[in-house]
Amino acid sequence: MRTEADENYLKEIYTLEQDQQQVTTSMLAERFGYSPATITGMLKKLAVHGWVNYAPYQGVGLTEAGRKIALQVIRRHRLLETYLVQVLKVPWEQVHVEAERLEHALSDYVEERIDEALGHPEVDPHGAPIPSSSGQVTRVERLRLSDLMAREQAEILEVPDRNPELLTHLNQLQLIPGTHIEVMAIEPIDGLISLRVSNGICTLGQTSASQIFVKRFDKGEGETPT
């Protein structure tokens, strides 16, 4: 019988694997706020269950069984976020914490009823792909907004769901999934990015821009924001 803590660890390892070549105990310690010794103890437990491959100083990776559990939890989390926003009208900056509380208690039956009621959505309110019930994840080629150059255009695909202050700010700027943007200028000293969107010009720092994923338009593709 797996615990809530087991599921949280597997989910975080999966999330880190999407952007890192190797997931380390220090990365997990930063995510959870625990000591490396506590993280190591948990990884050893997960390895005993056959959910991760772990060796000291060599990082950790999910096994097929661990990946299946992680994707199940992520599916429930993102379905819950979608339900909370679309049906209960909970602001998108608040749904992550609520979904964290509910995801571990959701039954397979209620999960599928929510999915059906929502019309089988492919992404959550923040643009993150929702795994299918069979564990398949649809991904598109993407890059970080901070990687764009001046005069390039793109569509916002995904924003982070864990930072309420950032989400509130992005919502005010209308930098949400589906928004078309154009990089007007990048300041040479501090890297501030000036963006043109449908409601005008806005400015974003490098730290925030590095957390936003976009699909770059090829020359002549997409619509220029007006």
N, CA, C and O of each residue as an XYZ file, in Angstrom:
904
protein
N       0.850     -1.195      0.000
C       0.000      0.000      0.000
C       0.884      1.242      0.000
O       1.671      1.450      0.923
N       0.753      2.061     -1.030
C       1.577      3.264     -1.094
C       0.930      4.378     -0.288
O      -0.288      4.423     -0.118
N       1.778      5.279      0.205
C       1.304      6.383      1.035
C       1.227      7.661      0.214
O       1.685      7.708     -0.928
N       0.643      8.699      0.808
C       0.593     10.008      0.179
C       1.991     10.539     -0.074
O       2.258     11.142     -1.113
N       2.885     10.312      0.885
C       4.273     10.761      0.715
C       4.936     10.044     -0.457
O       5.666     10.663     -1.232
N       4.685      8.738     -0.591
C       5.234      7.988     -1.720
C       4.804      8.627     -3.036
O       5.625      8.844     -3.927
N       3.524      8.923     -3.150
C       2.995      9.503     -4.388
C       3.596     10.873     -4.665
O       3.894     11.207     -5.811
N       3.773     11.664     -3.614
C       4.347     12.998     -3.797
C       5.782     12.918     -4.311
O       6.175     13.687     -5.189
N       6.552     12.001     -3.771
C       7.934     11.841     -4.226
C       7.986     11.390     -5.679
O       8.756     11.930     -6.473
N       7.174     10.409     -6.025
C       7.183      9.899     -7.393
C       6.764     10.984     -8.379
O       7.315     11.091     -9.475
N       5.780     11.786     -7.974
C       5.312     12.876     -8.833
C       6.420     13.909     -9.042
O       6.622     14.385    -10.159
N       7.133     14.254     -7.979
C       8.189     15.259     -8.093
C       9.362     14.742     -8.923
O       9.956     15.489     -9.701
N       9.687     13.481     -8.757
C      10.778     12.905     -9.558
C      10.413     12.952    -11.032
O      11.239     13.307    -11.873
N       9.167     12.589    -11.345
C       8.717     12.643    -12.740
C       8.820     14.073    -13.277
O       9.329     14.290    -14.377
N       8.340     15.039    -12.506
C       8.361     16.433    -12.939
C       9.785     16.906    -13.205
O      10.043     17.570    -14.209
N      10.705     16.569    -12.313
C      12.096     16.967    -12.487
C      12.733     16.278    -13.691
O      13.571     16.866    -14.375
N      12.337     15.040    -13.947
C      12.901     14.310    -15.083
C      12.580     14.971    -16.421
O      13.299     14.770    -17.400
N      11.519     15.749    -16.466
C      11.141     16.390    -17.730
C      12.122     17.467    -18.155
O      12.216     17.783    -19.341
N      12.863     18.041    -17.195
C      13.782     19.136    -17.506
C      15.240     18.848    -17.153
O      16.133     19.612    -17.521
N      15.480     17.750    -16.442
C      16.834     17.460    -15.966
C      17.331     16.136    -16.527
O      16.570     15.176    -16.645
N      18.611     16.092    -16.871
C      19.196     14.839    -17.332
C      19.343     13.853    -16.181
O      19.257     12.641    -16.376
N      19.564     14.379    -14.986
C      19.705     13.525    -13.806
C      19.028     14.205    -12.620
O      19.274     15.380    -12.345
N      18.179     13.463    -11.923
C      17.505     13.975    -10.736
C      18.343     13.600     -9.518
O      18.651     12.427     -9.312
N      18.712     14.591     -8.715
C      19.584     14.364     -7.564
C      18.822     14.547     -6.255
O      17.726     15.106     -6.226
N      19.424     14.069     -5.188
C      18.813     14.237     -3.862
C      18.743     15.711     -3.484
O      17.807     16.126     -2.800
N      19.709     16.502     -3.913
C      19.697     17.932     -3.586
C      18.524     18.637     -4.265
O      17.931     19.545     -3.682
N      18.185     18.232     -5.483
C      17.021     18.810     -6.162
C      15.748     18.512     -5.392
O      14.897     19.384     -5.216
N      15.624     17.271     -4.934
C      14.429     16.881     -4.179
C      14.406     17.554     -2.817
O      13.340     17.920     -2.320
N      15.579     17.719     -2.209
C      15.645     18.401     -0.917
C      15.171     19.843     -1.051
O      14.497     20.365     -0.162
N      15.523     20.485     -2.163
C      15.084     21.860     -2.402
C      13.576     21.911     -2.623
O      12.911     22.821     -2.128
N      13.035     20.951     -3.355
C      11.598     20.917     -3.643
C      10.781     20.713     -2.365
O       9.776     21.392     -2.152
N      11.213     19.779     -1.520
C      10.428     19.405     -0.346
C      10.820     20.168      0.918
O      10.049     20.218      1.877
N      12.016     20.763      0.925
C      12.473     21.459      2.115
C      12.965     20.530      3.202
O      12.994     20.902      4.375
N      13.353     19.322      2.823
C      13.861     18.343      3.779
C      15.380     18.250      3.665
O      15.973     18.740      2.704
N      15.998     17.613      4.658
C      17.445     17.407      4.613
C      17.776     16.313      3.602
O      16.939     15.451      3.332
N      18.990     16.334      3.037
C      19.399     15.268      2.113
C      19.292     13.878      2.744
O      18.984     12.906      2.055
N      19.545     13.785      4.042
C      19.451     12.478      4.701
C      18.011     11.957      4.686
O      17.775     10.768      4.473
N      17.066     12.849      4.912
C      15.652     12.453      4.871
C      15.261     12.020      3.465
O      14.547     11.032      3.292
N      15.725     12.756      2.464
C      15.429     12.410      1.070
C      16.021     11.044      0.736
O      15.362     10.209      0.117
N      17.264     10.822      1.147
C      17.926      9.542      0.869
C      17.153      8.379      1.477
O      16.973      7.344      0.835
N      16.700      8.550      2.704
C      15.930      7.498      3.355
C      14.661      7.169      2.585
O      14.298      6.001      2.451
N      13.990      8.188      2.083
C      12.768      7.965      1.324
C      13.064      7.297     -0.010
O      12.307      6.428     -0.443
N      14.136      7.680     -0.661
C      14.477      7.078     -1.942
C      14.818      5.605     -1.784
O      14.496      4.792     -2.651
N      15.452      5.268     -0.705
C      15.762      3.856     -0.441
C      14.478      3.050     -0.261
O      14.375      1.914     -0.725
N      13.506      3.646      0.415
C      12.212      2.981      0.603
C      11.516      2.783     -0.739
O      10.987      1.707     -1.014
N      11.515      3.821     -1.573
C      10.879      3.711     -2.883
C      11.569      2.667     -3.752
O      10.921      1.972     -4.535
N      12.893      2.563     -3.608
C      13.645      1.571     -4.377
C      13.274      0.159     -3.954
O      13.186     -0.737     -4.793
N      13.058     -0.048     -2.667
C      12.654     -1.368     -2.167
C      11.328     -1.795     -2.788
O      11.128     -2.971     -3.089
N      10.434     -0.846     -2.976
C       9.130     -1.137     -3.586
C       9.221     -1.321     -5.102
O       8.252     -1.727     -5.744
N      10.388     -1.023     -5.666
C      10.550     -1.171     -7.107
C      10.032     -0.008     -7.910
O       9.764     -0.150     -9.103
N       9.882      1.160     -7.272
C       9.326      2.329     -7.947
C      10.398      3.263     -8.493
O      10.123      4.053     -9.397
N      11.611      3.185     -7.962
C      12.708      4.005     -8.467
C      13.980      3.171     -8.548
O      14.128      2.149     -7.878
N      14.886      3.642     -9.389
C      16.256      3.126     -9.398
C      17.106      4.172     -8.698
O      17.172      5.322     -9.132
N      17.753      3.773     -7.620
C      18.521      4.747     -6.842
C      19.854      4.152     -6.426
O      19.922      3.018     -5.950
N      20.915      4.929     -6.609
C      22.242      4.579     -6.128
C      22.880      5.851     -5.604
O      22.792      6.886     -6.266
N      23.526      5.818     -4.429
C      24.152      7.020     -3.870
C      25.081      7.697     -4.870
O      25.878      7.044     -5.543
N      24.962      9.018     -4.952
C      25.791      9.873     -5.800
C      25.550      9.660     -7.300
O      26.277     10.214     -8.124
N      24.544      8.870     -7.658
C      24.255      8.628     -9.072
C      22.856      9.089     -9.468
O      22.411      8.849    -10.591
N      22.174      9.743     -8.556
C      20.847     10.245     -8.874
C      19.780      9.176     -8.751
O      20.044      8.049     -8.330
N      18.567      9.555     -9.128
C      17.426      8.659     -9.020
C      16.580      8.768    -10.277
O      16.475      9.838    -10.876
N      15.982      7.660    -10.668
C      15.099      7.648    -11.824
C      13.921      6.729    -11.575
O      14.034      5.759    -10.826
N      12.806      7.022    -12.190
C      11.614      6.203    -12.020
C      11.725      4.904    -12.798
O      12.258      4.876    -13.908
N      11.219      3.828    -12.209
C      11.028      2.589    -12.956
C       9.703      2.723    -13.718
O       8.997      3.720    -13.564
N       9.373      1.739    -14.524
C       8.105      1.779    -15.241
C       6.933      1.785    -14.265
O       5.936      2.470    -14.491
N       7.055      1.018    -13.179
C       5.998      0.980    -12.170
C       5.868      2.328    -11.469
O       4.755      2.788    -11.211
N       6.995      2.964    -11.162
C       6.970      4.266    -10.513
C       6.416      5.337    -11.421
O       5.692      6.226    -10.975
N       6.755      5.256    -12.694
C       6.252      6.235    -13.661
C       4.735      6.116    -13.803
O       4.040      7.123    -13.941
N       4.228      4.893    -13.768
C       2.784      4.682    -13.883
C       2.041      5.338    -12.725
O       0.999      5.963    -12.920
N       2.584      5.193    -11.522
C       1.958      5.821    -10.348
C       2.029      7.331    -10.450
O       1.044      8.023    -10.194
N       3.201      7.849    -10.826
C       3.381      9.300    -10.932
C       2.389      9.904    -11.914
O       1.782     10.937    -11.630
N       2.222      9.269    -13.063
C       1.312      9.798    -14.072
C      -0.139      9.712    -13.626
O      -0.950     10.566    -13.983
N      -0.471      8.693    -12.853
C      -1.826      8.593    -12.327
C      -2.131      9.761    -11.384
O      -3.205     10.359    -11.449
N      -1.179     10.076    -10.512
C      -1.367     11.177     -9.567
C      -1.411     12.514    -10.308
O      -2.228     13.378     -9.990
N      -0.535     12.680    -11.290
C      -0.507     13.918    -12.066
C      -1.806     14.094    -12.848
O      -2.330     15.203    -12.949
N      -2.320     12.999    -13.398
C      -3.599     13.071    -14.118
C      -4.695     13.575    -13.187
O      -5.451     14.476    -13.549
N      -4.785     13.003    -11.998
C      -5.814     13.410    -11.050
C      -5.636     14.861    -10.626
O      -6.608     15.607    -10.511
N      -4.397     15.252    -10.395
C      -4.115     16.632     -9.992
C      -4.583     17.617    -11.059
O      -5.246     18.606    -10.746
N      -4.246     17.353    -12.298
C      -4.562     18.298    -13.364
C      -6.042     18.273    -13.722
O      -6.598     19.301    -14.109
N      -6.690     17.116    -13.598
C      -8.140     17.072    -13.782
C      -8.839     17.874    -12.683
O      -9.801     18.594    -12.949
N      -8.356     17.745    -11.470
C      -8.937     18.491    -10.354
C      -8.750     19.991    -10.544
O      -9.676     20.765    -10.303
N      -7.570     20.405    -10.971
C      -7.354     21.831    -11.217
C      -8.338     22.346    -12.274
O      -8.903     23.430    -12.132
N      -8.532     21.563    -13.321
C      -9.441     21.952    -14.391
C     -10.880     22.040    -13.886
O     -11.605     22.980    -14.212
N     -11.279     21.062    -13.096
C     -12.636     21.048    -12.548
C     -12.861     22.242    -11.618
O     -13.903     22.895    -11.670
N     -11.892     22.510    -10.786
C     -12.012     23.619     -9.842
C     -12.151     24.959    -10.562
O     -12.921     25.821    -10.138
N     -11.397     25.131    -11.660
C     -11.453     26.392    -12.401
C     -12.728     26.479    -13.239
O     -13.442     27.481    -13.186
N     -13.010     25.437    -14.006
C     -14.114     25.514    -14.966
C     -15.488     25.398    -14.312
O     -16.420     26.103    -14.699
N     -15.617     24.519    -13.332
C     -16.929     24.251    -12.745
C     -17.166     25.057    -11.470
O     -18.220     25.673    -11.309
N     -16.197     25.054    -10.577
C     -16.369     25.750     -9.305
C     -15.876     27.197     -9.340
O     -16.057     27.939     -8.375
N     -15.252     27.598    -10.451
C     -14.800     28.979    -10.648
C     -13.783     29.424     -9.593
O     -13.762     30.588     -9.193
N     -12.956     28.502     -9.156
C     -11.873     28.845     -8.238
C     -10.773     29.537     -9.044
O     -10.400     29.028    -10.101
N     -10.239     30.669     -8.592
C      -9.166     31.354     -9.333
C      -7.987     30.421     -9.591
O      -7.636     29.598     -8.746
N      -7.383     30.559    -10.769
C      -6.349     29.596    -11.164
C      -5.107     29.648    -10.279
O      -4.330     28.694    -10.237
N      -4.919     30.774     -9.564
C      -3.757     30.840     -8.668
C      -3.978     30.075     -7.368
O      -3.035     29.897     -6.597
N      -5.206     29.617     -7.105
C      -5.508     28.903     -5.861
C      -5.684     27.399     -6.033
O      -5.691     26.666     -5.045
N      -5.825     26.931     -7.259
C      -6.237     25.538     -7.449
C      -5.135     24.522     -7.182
O      -5.438     23.368     -6.877
N      -3.875     24.907     -7.284
C      -2.797     23.934     -7.078
C      -2.844     23.361     -5.663
O      -2.784     22.146     -5.477
N      -2.949     24.235     -4.679
C      -2.972     23.779     -3.290
C      -4.193     22.902     -3.032
O      -4.085     21.883     -2.351
N      -5.341     23.281     -3.564
C      -6.553     22.497     -3.372
C      -6.426     21.123     -4.030
O      -6.823     20.114     -3.448
N      -5.879     21.088     -5.233
C      -5.702     19.813     -5.927
C      -4.709     18.919     -5.209
O      -4.861     17.698     -5.215
N      -3.685     19.514     -4.584
C      -2.718     18.729     -3.812
C      -3.421     17.995     -2.669
O      -3.068     16.862     -2.343
N      -4.409     18.640     -2.069
C      -5.127     18.026     -0.952
C      -6.024     16.888     -1.416
O      -6.186     15.893     -0.709
N      -6.601     17.029     -2.592
C      -7.633     16.101     -3.046
C      -7.115     14.936     -3.881
O      -7.752     13.884     -3.930
N      -5.977     15.106     -4.533
C      -5.522     14.130     -5.528
C      -5.309     12.730     -4.965
O      -5.504     11.744     -5.675
N      -4.914     12.632     -3.710
C      -4.607     11.326     -3.132
C      -5.858     10.560     -2.709
O      -5.810      9.344     -2.522
N      -6.966     11.262     -2.560
C      -8.192     10.625     -2.087
C      -9.154     10.299     -3.221
O     -10.169      9.640     -2.995
N      -8.857     10.741     -4.423
C      -9.775     10.571     -5.540
C      -9.792      9.111     -6.003
O      -8.737      8.514     -6.211
N     -10.967      8.548     -6.160
C     -11.098      7.165     -6.636
C     -11.034      7.134     -8.163
O     -11.212      8.158     -8.823
N     -10.777      5.947     -8.713
C     -10.762      5.792    -10.165
C     -12.116      6.184    -10.760
O     -12.180      6.809    -11.818
N     -13.175      5.815    -10.081
C     -14.523      6.092    -10.576
C     -14.788      7.597    -10.673
O     -15.235      8.087    -11.710
N     -14.510      8.324     -9.591
C     -14.751      9.772     -9.601
C     -13.812     10.463    -10.581
O     -14.198     11.428    -11.240
N     -12.588      9.973    -10.676
C     -11.637     10.536    -11.646
C     -12.216     10.492    -13.050
O     -12.182     11.493    -13.766
N     -12.747      9.346    -13.451
C     -13.286      9.209    -14.793
C     -14.572     10.011    -14.983
O     -14.838     10.511    -16.076
N     -15.371     10.133    -13.916
C     -16.581     10.955    -14.019
C     -16.221     12.425    -14.225
O     -16.869     13.125    -15.003
N     -15.183     12.890    -13.523
C     -14.721     14.270    -13.707
C     -14.212     14.473    -15.126
O     -14.535     15.470    -15.771
N     -13.418     13.528    -15.607
C     -12.880     13.614    -16.961
C     -14.007     13.681    -17.988
O     -13.955     14.477    -18.925
N     -15.015     12.851    -17.809
C     -16.152     12.826    -18.726
C     -16.943     14.127    -18.659
O     -17.339     14.678    -19.686
N     -17.170     14.613    -17.440
C     -17.942     15.847    -17.270
C     -17.243     17.042    -17.910
O     -17.902     17.967    -18.385
N     -15.920     17.025    -17.925
C     -15.144     18.132    -18.490
C     -14.955     18.001    -20.003
O     -14.429     18.909    -20.647
N     -15.383     16.872    -20.565
C     -15.208     16.679    -22.003
C     -13.838     16.180    -22.382
O     -13.363     16.441    -23.488
N     -13.187     15.457    -21.470
C     -11.861     14.858    -21.710
C     -10.820     15.906    -22.135
O     -10.275     15.826    -23.236
N     -10.550     16.872    -21.275
C      -9.583     17.932    -21.624
C      -8.173     17.378    -21.795
O      -7.791     16.407    -21.142
N      -7.413     18.002    -22.673
C      -6.041     17.573    -22.935
C      -5.018     18.341    -22.111
O      -3.912     17.853    -21.881
N      -5.389     19.557    -21.659
C      -4.481     20.356    -20.834
C      -5.262     20.939    -19.667
O      -6.485     21.069    -19.725
N      -4.533     21.293    -18.595
C      -5.178     21.905    -17.437
C      -5.202     23.431    -17.617
O      -4.719     23.928    -18.635
N      -5.750     24.182    -16.656
C      -5.861     25.642    -16.833
C      -4.530     26.357    -17.025
O      -4.492     27.466    -17.559
N      -3.437     25.731    -16.593
C      -2.122     26.354    -16.739
C      -1.398     25.883    -17.996
O      -0.254     26.265    -18.243
N      -2.082     25.040    -18.799
C      -1.505     24.586    -20.056
C      -0.729     23.288    -19.966
O      -0.197     22.825    -20.974
N      -0.647     22.683    -18.779
C       0.094     21.433    -18.626
C      -0.705     20.269    -19.196
O      -1.912     20.195    -18.967
N      -0.067     19.351    -19.937
C      -0.799     18.232    -20.527
C      -1.354     17.292    -19.459
O      -0.685     16.999    -18.468
N      -2.581     16.825    -19.672
C      -3.211     15.879    -18.753
C      -2.975     14.474    -19.281
O      -3.438     14.149    -20.375
N      -2.266     13.629    -18.536
C      -2.044     12.249    -19.000
C      -3.372     11.529    -19.211
O      -4.342     11.783    -18.497
N      -3.410     10.639    -20.182
C      -4.607      9.837    -20.404
C      -4.726      8.790    -19.306
O      -3.803      8.608    -18.512
N      -5.865      8.102    -19.261
C      -6.058      7.067    -18.248
C      -5.089      5.908    -18.431
O      -4.848      5.144    -17.496
N      -4.527      5.774    -19.640
C      -3.547      4.712    -19.901
C      -2.115      5.177    -19.684
O      -1.172      4.414    -19.890
N      -1.950      6.450    -19.260
C      -0.613      6.953    -18.957
C       0.115      7.582    -20.130
O       1.332      7.761    -20.073
N      -0.604      7.922    -21.193
C       0.016      8.583    -22.336
C      -0.031     10.101    -22.148
O      -1.023     10.651    -21.669
N       1.057     10.760    -22.532
C       1.137     12.212    -22.403
C       1.432     12.818    -23.770
O       2.426     12.473    -24.410
N       0.570     13.714    -24.210
C       0.769     14.397    -25.492
C       1.611     15.640    -25.263
O       1.230     16.525    -24.497
N       2.748     15.702    -25.924
C       3.627     16.854    -25.772
C       3.904     17.471    -27.135
O       3.968     16.776    -28.149
N       4.064     18.773    -27.139
C       4.426     19.488    -28.361
C       5.791     20.124    -28.148
O       6.217     20.353    -27.016
N       6.463     20.404    -29.247
C       7.781     21.048    -29.160
C       7.614     22.435    -28.555
O       6.742     23.199    -28.969
N       8.435     22.751    -27.593
C       8.286     24.023    -26.905
C       9.642     24.530    -26.424
O      10.624     23.788    -26.412
N       9.683     25.775    -26.037
C      10.877     26.360    -25.445
C      10.434     27.391    -24.425
O       9.249     27.708    -24.325
N      11.389     27.914    -23.668
C      11.072     28.899    -22.645
C      10.965     30.294    -23.274
O      11.672     30.616    -24.229
N      10.085     31.093    -22.729
C       9.916     32.441    -23.244
C      11.238     33.208    -23.189
O      11.522     34.029    -24.062
N      12.032     32.941    -22.175
C      13.314     33.632    -22.017
C      14.306     33.279    -23.122
O      15.325     33.953    -23.267
N      14.026     32.222    -23.914
C      14.916     31.843    -25.009
C      14.592     32.566    -26.316
O      15.348     32.464    -27.281
N      13.481     33.289    -26.355
C      13.110     34.002    -27.570
C      14.013     35.210    -27.788
O      14.560     35.782    -26.845
N      14.150     35.574    -29.034
C      14.921     36.751    -29.406
C      13.972     37.884    -29.779
O      12.782     37.666    -30.001
N      14.517     39.095    -29.843
C      13.714     40.247    -30.227
C      13.098     40.037    -31.606
O      13.741     39.514    -32.517
N      11.842     40.454    -31.741
C      11.026     40.386    -32.958
C      10.446     38.996    -33.205
O       9.712     38.806    -34.175
N      10.753     38.039    -32.365
C      10.154     36.716    -32.546
C       8.756     36.685    -31.936
O       8.475     37.363    -30.948
N       7.881     35.874    -32.555
C       6.514     35.728    -32.087
C       6.282     34.293    -31.623
O       6.929     33.357    -32.094
N       5.345     34.145    -30.690
C       5.087     32.813    -30.138
C       3.702     32.777    -29.498
O       3.048     33.804    -29.317
N       3.286     31.576    -29.169
C       2.052     31.368    -28.411
C       2.408     30.772    -27.060
O       3.209     29.840    -26.991
N       1.834     31.286    -25.996
C       2.080     30.731    -24.668
C       1.376     29.387    -24.543
O       0.180     29.273    -24.810
N       2.131     28.369    -24.134
C       1.588     27.030    -23.975
C       1.318     26.669    -22.519
O       0.283     26.085    -22.196
N       2.257     27.021    -21.645
C       2.135     26.564    -20.253
C       2.809     27.546    -19.304
O       3.860     28.108    -19.611
N       2.189     27.741    -18.153
C       2.757     28.573    -17.092
C       2.833     27.735    -15.821
O       2.091     26.761    -15.697
N       3.709     28.081    -14.868
C       3.828     27.297    -13.630
C       2.589     27.444    -12.767
O       1.962     28.503    -12.749
N       2.233     26.378    -12.048
C       0.995     26.427    -11.249
C       1.236     26.580     -9.758
O       0.276     26.612     -8.988
N       2.495     26.674     -9.322
C       2.784     26.622     -7.889
C       3.000     27.990     -7.238
O       3.098     28.076     -6.014
N       3.072     29.019     -8.006
C       3.389     30.340     -7.475
C       2.174     31.256     -7.622
O       1.986     31.844     -8.688
N       1.345     31.394     -6.587
C       0.122     32.203     -6.694
C       0.384     33.648     -7.095
O      -0.362     34.223     -7.888
N       1.457     34.240     -6.539
C       1.758     35.639     -6.857
C       2.092     35.799     -8.339
O       1.639     36.742     -8.987
N       2.889     34.867     -8.870
C       3.252     34.933    -10.283
C       2.016     34.732    -11.162
O       1.844     35.433    -12.160
N       1.158     33.779    -10.795
C      -0.042     33.525    -11.583
C      -0.969     34.735    -11.591
O      -1.549     35.069    -12.624
N      -1.108     35.383    -10.454
C      -1.937     36.591    -10.391
C      -1.366     37.669    -11.305
O      -2.108     38.349    -12.015
N      -0.047     37.821    -11.283
C       0.624     38.818    -12.120
C       0.455     38.494    -13.598
O       0.154     39.380    -14.398
N       0.648     37.230    -13.965
C       0.509     36.839    -15.372
C      -0.920     37.029    -15.856
O      -1.146     37.421    -17.001
N      -1.872     36.756    -14.995
C      -3.268     36.934    -15.369
C      -3.576     38.410    -15.618
O      -4.319     38.745    -16.541
N      -3.012     39.280    -14.805
C      -3.210     40.716    -14.986
C      -2.610     41.198    -16.308
O      -3.141     42.102    -16.953
N      -1.500     40.581    -16.695
C      -0.836     40.951    -17.949
C      -1.422     40.220    -19.151
O      -1.029     40.475    -20.290
N      -2.360     39.313    -18.900
C      -2.957     38.466    -19.939
C      -1.932     37.544    -20.592
O      -2.051     37.197    -21.767
N      -0.922     37.153    -19.811
C       0.066     36.191    -20.294
C      -0.374     34.803    -19.831
O       0.164     34.233    -18.881
N      -1.364     34.291    -20.536
C      -1.981     33.013    -20.192
C      -1.896     32.077    -21.389
O      -1.681     32.536    -22.511
N      -2.061     30.758    -21.173
C      -2.013     29.814    -22.297
C      -2.968     30.226    -23.417
O      -4.120     30.587    -23.178
N      -2.458     30.162    -24.636
C      -3.236     30.558    -25.803
C      -2.959     31.964    -26.273
O      -3.327     32.318    -27.393
N      -2.316     32.782    -25.449
C      -2.010     34.161    -25.823
C      -0.867     34.217    -26.826
O       0.147     33.540    -26.658
N      -1.034     35.026    -27.869
C       0.032     35.265    -28.838
C       0.841     36.476    -28.387
O       0.283     37.499    -27.988
N       2.149     36.348    -28.455
C       3.034     37.411    -27.999
C       4.093     37.708    -29.054
O       4.382     36.883    -29.920
N       4.658     38.896    -28.958
C       5.813     39.263    -29.773
C       6.839     39.936    -28.865
O       6.503     40.840    -28.100
N       8.085     39.491    -28.954
C       9.154     40.107    -28.174
C       9.560     41.397    -28.875
O      10.061     41.384    -29.999
N       9.332     42.502    -28.190
C       9.659     43.793    -28.775
C      11.119     44.159    -28.555
O      11.789     44.650    -29.462
N      11.610     43.913    -27.328
C      12.997     44.268    -27.006
C      13.430     43.521    -25.757
O      12.605     43.128    -24.932
N      14.738     43.332    -25.632
C      15.329     42.705    -24.442
C      16.415     43.642    -23.938
O      17.381     43.920    -24.650
N      16.260     44.126    -22.721
C      17.244     45.052    -22.165
C      18.602     44.363    -22.025
O      18.670     43.256    -21.491
N      19.687     44.993    -22.493
C      21.003     44.338    -22.482
C      21.603     44.157    -21.097
O      22.428     43.264    -20.907
N      21.218     44.973    -20.124
C      21.839     44.898    -18.802
C      21.109     43.907    -17.900
O      21.686     42.914    -17.457
N      19.834     44.188    -17.634
C      19.101     43.348    -16.690
C      18.228     42.305    -17.374
O      17.602     41.490    -16.696
N      18.174     42.314    -18.692
C      17.445     41.285    -19.415
C      15.938     41.412    -19.400
O      15.246     40.474    -19.795
N      15.397     42.554    -18.954
C      13.950     42.735    -18.965
C      13.416     42.599    -20.380
O      13.989     43.138    -21.327
N      12.303     41.866    -20.519
C      11.737     41.574    -21.826
C      10.458     42.392    -22.026
O       9.537     42.320    -21.213
N      10.408     43.161    -23.098
C       9.196     43.900    -23.458
C       8.403     43.051    -24.444
O       8.924     42.629    -25.477
N       7.126     42.804    -24.110
C       6.277     41.950    -24.929
C       5.086     42.734    -25.446
O       4.523     43.572    -24.742
N       4.711     42.450    -26.678
C       3.477     42.995    -27.216
C       2.409     41.915    -27.189
O       2.605     40.832    -27.739
N       1.292     42.202    -26.558
C       0.153     41.293    -26.508
C      -1.073     42.076    -26.977
O      -0.969     43.252    -27.325
N      -2.217     41.427    -26.983
C      -3.408     42.043    -27.558
C      -3.835     43.315    -26.840
O      -4.433     44.204    -27.446
N      -3.522     43.403    -25.521
C      -3.954     44.595    -24.773
C      -2.827     45.605    -24.573
O      -2.940     46.493    -23.728
N      -1.743     45.484    -25.338
C      -0.692     46.482    -25.259
C       0.686     45.899    -25.023
O       0.964     44.756    -25.385
N       1.545     46.699    -24.414
C       2.927     46.307    -24.130
C       3.074     46.019    -22.639
O       2.563     46.766    -21.804
N       3.775     44.936    -22.308
C       4.064     44.635    -20.908
C       5.524     44.222    -20.784
O       6.181     43.917    -21.780
N       6.019     44.215    -19.564
C       7.422     43.895    -19.297
C       7.501     42.725    -18.336
O       6.731     42.638    -17.380
N       8.438     41.829    -18.597
C       8.602     40.629    -17.778
C      10.084     40.411    -17.500
O      10.923     40.611    -18.378
N      10.403     39.997    -16.269
C      11.782     39.701    -15.907
C      12.213     38.334    -16.391
O      11.380     37.503    -16.754
N      13.511     38.103    -16.394
C      14.053     36.839    -16.881
C      13.607     35.648    -16.039
O      13.329     34.577    -16.578
N      13.536     35.828    -14.720
C      13.142     34.715    -13.853
C      11.740     34.230    -14.181
O      11.496     33.028    -14.289
N      10.822     35.176    -14.339
C       9.446     34.809    -14.694
C       9.373     34.231    -16.098
O       8.684     33.239    -16.335
N      10.092     34.859    -17.032
C      10.048     34.405    -18.421
C      10.599     32.991    -18.574
O      10.161     32.242    -19.447
N      11.560     32.627    -17.725
C      12.162     31.288    -17.828
C      11.216     30.188    -17.365
O      11.475     29.009    -17.606
N      10.126     30.557    -16.704
C       9.165     29.568    -16.215
C       7.963     29.406    -17.143
O       7.078     28.593    -16.878
N       7.932     30.166    -18.214
C       6.811     30.136    -19.154
C       7.254     29.414    -20.425
O       8.284     29.748    -21.012
N       6.465     28.421    -20.844
C       6.787     27.668    -22.053
C       5.939     28.171    -23.219
O       4.750     28.449    -23.063
N       6.569     28.284    -24.386
C       5.901     28.828    -25.562
C       6.190     27.970    -26.791
O       7.116     27.158    -26.808
N       5.374     28.175    -27.807
C       5.624     27.603    -29.134
C       5.954     28.765    -30.060
O       5.128     29.650    -30.285
N       7.170     28.752    -30.593
C       7.603     29.848    -31.453
C       6.970     29.705    -32.836
O       6.898     28.609    -33.391
N       6.517     30.824    -33.375
C       5.979     30.834    -34.723
C       7.117     31.015    -35.718
O       8.021     31.823    -35.507
N       7.059     30.255    -36.799
C       7.987     30.501    -37.890
C       7.609     31.809    -38.569
O       6.492     32.299    -38.405
N       8.530     32.366    -39.325
C       8.285     33.642    -39.989
C       7.029     33.559    -40.846
O       6.902     32.686    -41.705
N       6.107     34.478    -40.600
C       4.871     34.504    -41.379
C       3.763     33.649    -40.799
O       2.634     33.686    -41.289
N       4.065     32.877    -39.759
C       3.068     32.013    -39.143
C       2.439     32.740    -37.957
O       3.058     33.616    -37.354
N       1.205     32.367    -37.633
C       0.540     32.930    -36.472
C       0.032     34.339    -36.729
O       0.185     34.889    -37.819
N      -0.561     34.894    -35.720
C      -1.126     36.224    -35.840
C      -0.320     37.201    -34.986
O       0.002     36.912    -33.834
N      -0.006     38.335    -35.548
C       0.708     39.346    -34.782
C      -0.256     39.998    -33.804
O      -1.327     40.441    -34.219
N       0.086     40.073    -32.506
C      -0.796     40.714    -31.546
C      -1.067     42.165    -31.933
O      -0.166     42.863    -32.398
N      -2.280     42.610    -31.748
C      -2.625     43.998    -32.057
C      -3.282     44.643    -30.876
O      -3.649     45.817    -30.938
